[in-house]
Amino acid sequence: MKKEKKVDISQLSQEEKLKYEIAQELGLLDRVLENGWKTLSAKETGRIGGLVTKRKRKISQE
C-alpha cells in the first residue's frame, strides 16, 4: 500500500480542514493520518460527508 504524504493542516482549504476536524471528533483521525482516507469504510466516510454537509449548511445560515 502506498503511503500518503504527510498532511500540513495549515495549508488545507476550509472544507478540507472541516473534514479532518470531523474525522478527529469521530476518533478516525489517527487512522486517516497513518493509512489515508482509503482505509475508512463506506459507512465511516459517509458519516464524515454527512457531518461536513450539515456543518456547511449551519455555517451558511449564520
Secondary structure by P-SEA (a helix, b strand, c coil): cccccccccccccaaaaaaaaaaaaacaaaaaaacccccccaaaaaaaaaaaaaaaaaaaac
